Amino acid sequence: MGFRLAAYAVCIEDGRVLLARHVTPEGESTWTLPGGGVEHAEDPFDAVIREVAEETGCEAVVERLLGVDSRVIPAAEARAGTEHQNVGVFYRVRITAGRLRPEPNGQTAESVWTPIPDVAGLRRSSLVDIGLALAQTVPPTGHVAAVRVGGLIQH
């Protein structure tokens, strides 16, 4: 089984959420939250700030930990063809400086402020729904119910 620890930024401002459009090498496009893999010996807190800067061109500060999500992607649905577990640490972050731009030499084609009601009509990662649910409900346990994958919602 593959395993990945990742940190994700939930940036909400004026009823909009900051989303990043991820494009695979095959050209498939999905909206997601800024964030990504935690490097060896890196703190997830530091990783989310680094990932926001890399993917969006903006500086961010962490306002609070929102929660942790753990999900297993079955082998039949995983890109690599093997079962994969993703553990995501979600932070509420605030953008403090910078201008949105594509990720240089990366897979983030663009980052945009998206009205929250418009998110439902986007082809997106389930991470978006998890992050929004955590930000909107702020559960004391830091855990929300699993998001059903299908239709516009992808792994």
One Martini backbone bead per residue (centre of mass of N, CA, C, O) as a GRO file, in nm:
protein
  155
    1MET     BB    1   0.096   0.036   0.023
    2GLY     BB    2   0.048   0.352  -0.010
    3PHE     BB    3   0.187   0.671   0.126
    4ARG     BB    4   0.055   1.000   0.244
    5LEU     BB    5   0.164   1.311   0.365
    6ALA     BB    6  -0.044   1.605   0.403
    7ALA     BB    7  -0.094   1.963   0.335
    8TYR     BB    8  -0.375   2.196   0.374
    9ALA     BB    9  -0.537   2.486   0.241
   10VAL     BB   10  -0.783   2.705   0.393
   11CYS     BB   11  -0.899   2.975   0.198
   12ILE     BB   12  -1.107   3.234   0.332
   13GLU     BB   13  -1.275   3.506   0.145
   14ASP     BB   14  -1.555   3.662   0.092
   15GLY     BB   15  -1.695   3.374   0.009
   16ARG     BB   16  -1.412   3.253  -0.072
   17VAL     BB   17  -1.200   3.009  -0.232
   18LEU     BB   18  -0.887   2.872  -0.267
   19LEU     BB   19  -0.793   2.740  -0.582
   20ALA     BB   20  -0.637   2.462  -0.756
   21ARG     BB   21  -0.522   2.369  -1.078
   22HIS     BB   22  -0.475   2.041  -1.158
   23VAL     BB   23  -0.231   1.891  -1.384
   24THR     BB   24  -0.164   1.629  -1.551
   25PRO     BB   25   0.043   1.481  -1.779
   26GLU     BB   26  -0.235   1.393  -1.939
   27GLY     BB   27  -0.442   1.661  -1.887
   28GLU     BB   28  -0.586   1.641  -1.626
   29SER     BB   29  -0.845   1.830  -1.451
   30THR     BB   30  -0.833   1.959  -1.103
   31TRP     BB   31  -0.969   2.078  -0.823
   32THR     BB   32  -0.799   2.223  -0.535
   33LEU     BB   33  -0.602   2.254  -0.274
   34PRO     BB   34  -0.359   2.394  -0.139
   35GLY     BB   35  -0.098   2.154  -0.149
   36GLY     BB   36   0.096   1.873   0.008
   37GLY     BB   37   0.364   1.710   0.058
   38VAL     BB   38   0.553   1.591   0.313
   39GLU     BB   39   0.862   1.610   0.397
   40HIS     BB   40   1.129   1.497   0.522
   41ALA     BB   41   1.125   1.634   0.846
   42GLU     BB   42   0.859   1.786   0.810
   43ASP     BB   43   0.630   2.008   0.903
   44PRO     BB   44   0.306   2.059   0.824
   45PHE     BB   45   0.304   2.362   0.890
   46ASP     BB   46   0.536   2.425   0.686
   47ALA     BB   47   0.422   2.289   0.431
   48VAL     BB   48   0.176   2.471   0.377
   49ILE     BB   49   0.336   2.730   0.327
   50ARG     BB   50   0.511   2.622   0.097
   51GLU     BB   51   0.283   2.528  -0.095
   52VAL     BB   52   0.147   2.798  -0.138
   53ALA     BB   53   0.392   2.937  -0.263
   54GLU     BB   54   0.444   2.739  -0.499
   55GLU     BB   55   0.140   2.733  -0.626
   56THR     BB   56   0.060   3.070  -0.599
   57GLY     BB   57   0.277   3.306  -0.486
   58CYS     BB   58   0.196   3.311  -0.182
   59GLU     BB   59   0.162   3.427   0.133
   60ALA     BB   60   0.125   3.256   0.456
   61VAL     BB   61  -0.085   3.200   0.743
   62VAL     BB   62  -0.157   3.032   1.025
   63GLU     BB   63  -0.458   3.009   1.224
   64ARG     BB   64  -0.547   2.690   1.209
   65LEU     BB   65  -0.646   2.388   1.302
   66LEU     BB   66  -0.895   2.171   1.164
   67GLY     BB   67  -0.773   1.878   1.061
   68VAL     BB   68  -0.807   1.519   0.987
   69ASP     BB   69  -0.752   1.301   0.702
   70SER     BB   70  -0.841   0.957   0.615
   71ARG     BB   71  -0.767   0.769   0.312
   72VAL     BB   72  -0.862   0.503   0.089
   73ILE     BB   73  -0.742   0.396  -0.222
   74PRO     BB   74  -0.824   0.191  -0.439
   75ALA     BB   75  -0.656   0.028  -0.680
   76ALA     BB   76  -0.875   0.075  -0.912
   77GLU     BB   77  -0.851   0.412  -0.849
   78ALA     BB   78  -0.554   0.431  -0.869
   79ARG     BB   79  -0.298   0.546  -1.056
   80ALA     BB   80  -0.084   0.308  -0.973
   81GLY     BB   81  -0.267   0.038  -0.890
   82THR     BB   82  -0.249   0.092  -0.577
   83GLU     BB   83  -0.305   0.107  -0.276
   84HIS     BB   84  -0.396   0.422  -0.096
   85GLN     BB   85  -0.282   0.645   0.159
   86ASN     BB   86  -0.428   0.953   0.286
   87VAL     BB   87  -0.292   1.211   0.495
   88GLY     BB   88  -0.465   1.504   0.602
   89VAL     BB   89  -0.372   1.836   0.686
   90PHE     BB   90  -0.581   2.100   0.803
   91TYR     BB   91  -0.567   2.455   0.731
   92ARG     BB   92  -0.615   2.773   0.832
   93VAL     BB   93  -0.555   3.039   0.603
   94ARG     BB   94  -0.371   3.345   0.527
   95ILE     BB   95  -0.323   3.587   0.306
   96THR     BB   96  -0.044   3.840   0.294
   97ALA     BB   97   0.098   3.792   0.002
   98GLY     BB   98   0.094   3.844  -0.329
   99ARG     BB   99   0.049   3.674  -0.651
  100LEU     BB  100  -0.121   3.506  -0.859
  101ARG     BB  101   0.018   3.195  -0.998
  102PRO     BB  102   0.171   2.972  -1.153
  103GLU     BB  103   0.352   2.688  -1.130
  104PRO     BB  104   0.671   2.640  -1.155
  105ASN     BB  105   0.728   2.338  -1.279
  106GLY     BB  106   0.425   2.238  -1.241
  107GLN     BB  107   0.070   2.130  -1.174
  108THR     BB  108  -0.017   2.433  -1.135
  109ALA     BB  109  -0.197   2.638  -1.351
  110GLU     BB  110  -0.395   2.764  -1.123
  111SER     BB  111  -0.528   3.031  -0.911
  112VAL     BB  112  -0.853   3.081  -0.743
  113TRP     BB  113  -1.118   3.271  -0.652
  114THR     BB  114  -1.409   3.100  -0.520
  115PRO     BB  115  -1.719   3.075  -0.491
  116ILE     BB  116  -1.863   2.855  -0.287
  117PRO     BB  117  -2.123   2.785  -0.461
  118ASP     BB  118  -1.939   2.700  -0.725
  119VAL     BB  119  -1.801   2.430  -0.638
  120ALA     BB  120  -2.026   2.214  -0.710
  121GLY     BB  121  -1.953   2.259  -1.042
  122LEU     BB  122  -1.677   2.120  -0.997
  123ARG     BB  123  -1.397   1.954  -1.076
  124ARG     BB  124  -1.293   1.768  -0.782
  125SER     BB  125  -1.155   1.721  -0.495
  126SER     BB  126  -1.240   1.593  -0.189
  127LEU     BB  127  -1.067   1.800  -0.029
  128VAL     BB  128  -1.252   2.042  -0.061
  129ASP     BB  129  -1.495   1.935   0.104
  130ILE     BB  130  -1.341   1.881   0.362
  131GLY     BB  131  -1.229   2.167   0.412
  132LEU     BB  132  -1.504   2.312   0.418
  133ALA     BB  133  -1.630   2.147   0.648
  134LEU     BB  134  -1.420   2.223   0.861
  135ALA     BB  135  -1.455   2.538   0.838
  136GLN     BB  136  -1.777   2.544   0.891
  137THR     BB  137  -1.780   2.347   1.169
  138VAL     BB  138  -1.552   2.301   1.367
  139PRO     BB  139  -1.474   2.031   1.494
  140PRO     BB  140  -1.352   1.913   1.791
  141THR     BB  141  -1.218   1.650   1.646
  142GLY     BB  142  -1.127   1.708   1.338
  143HIS     BB  143  -1.385   1.553   1.203
  144VAL     BB  144  -1.527   1.419   0.906
  145ALA     BB  145  -1.705   1.289   0.689
  146ALA     BB  146  -1.700   1.119   0.429
  147VAL     BB  147  -1.648   1.158   0.086
  148ARG     BB  148  -1.810   1.105  -0.196
  149VAL     BB  149  -1.712   0.946  -0.483
  150GLY     BB  150  -1.818   1.118  -0.776
  151GLY     BB  151  -1.843   1.265  -1.054
  152LEU     BB  152  -1.698   1.565  -0.964
  153ILE     BB  153  -1.571   1.376  -0.747
  154GLN     BB  154  -1.240   1.310  -0.658
  155HIS     BB  155  -0.930   1.178  -0.550
   0.00000   0.00000   0.00000
